Amino acid sequence: MHQAPIAPASEAPSPATTIDVTALPDRSLWGVAGLVVLTVGSLGLAWRFPDATLMHFLWVAQAVPVLYFFLAWWGTRPSRPHDVS
């Protein structure tokens, strides 16, 4: 197999921009926590009440997708800056 030559470190291209790594905002962490609680809670309900097919339909097929969409939308919205007066 043909391998591309490896350039020495002095000839390697330097990145034009730097990436600033910061912690996730609190809103994103709460959104992810809500998604985890919703998923684990839904699995717990299905396990606890295996014969409740109407509840499974209403919860899993109707409510959970809407709640997932809401939590994902809410968790990715930018936080508003606090007014410092």
C-alpha positions in Angstrom: 0.0 0.0 0.0 1.1 3.5 -0.7 1.4 5.8 2.3 1.5 9.6 2.1 4.7 11.1 3.4 4.5 12.6 6.9 5.7 16.2 7.2 7.9 17.2 10.1 6.2 19.2 12.8 7.9 22.4 11.6 6.2 22.0 8.2 2.8 21.0 9.5 0.1 23.6 8.7 -1.0 25.6 11.8 -4.7 26.0 12.3 -6.1 29.3 11.3 -8.6 29.4 14.2 -8.5 28.1 17.7 -11.4 26.3 19.4 -12.4 27.6 22.7 -13.6 24.7 24.9 -16.0 25.8 27.7 -18.3 23.9 29.9 -21.9 23.3 28.8 -24.5 25.8 30.0 -26.7 24.8 32.9 -29.7 24.8 30.6 -28.1 22.1 28.4 -27.2 19.9 31.4 -30.7 20.2 32.8 -32.1 19.3 29.3 -29.9 16.2 29.1 -30.9 15.2 32.7 -34.6 15.6 31.8 -34.1 13.4 28.7 -32.5 10.7 30.9 -35.2 10.9 33.6 -37.9 10.8 30.9 -36.3 7.7 29.3 -35.7 5.8 32.5 -39.1 6.8 33.8 -40.8 5.6 30.7 -39.0 2.3 30.8 -39.9 1.9 34.5 -43.6 2.6 33.8 -43.6 0.0 31.0 -41.9 -2.5 33.2 -44.2 -1.8 36.2 -47.5 -1.9 34.2 -47.0 -4.4 31.3 -50.7 -4.9 30.6 -51.7 -1.2 30.4 -51.7 -0.9 26.6 -53.7 2.3 26.5 -51.2 4.0 28.9 -48.3 2.7 26.8 -49.9 4.1 23.6 -50.8 7.5 25.2 -47.4 7.9 27.0 -44.9 6.3 24.6 -46.5 7.1 21.2 -48.0 10.5 22.1 -46.5 12.3 25.1 -42.9 11.1 25.1 -42.0 12.4 21.6 -43.5 15.8 22.3 -41.6 16.0 25.6 -38.4 14.8 23.9 -38.8 17.6 21.3 -39.5 20.2 24.0 -36.6 19.2 26.2 -34.2 19.1 23.2 -35.5 22.5 22.0 -35.3 24.0 25.5 -31.9 22.6 26.2 -30.3 24.0 23.1 -31.7 27.5 23.3 -29.2 30.1 24.3 -29.5 31.4 27.8 -30.5 35.0 28.2 -27.8 37.2 29.8 -28.6 38.4 33.2 -29.2 42.1 33.5 -26.5 43.7 35.7 -27.8 47.2 36.7 
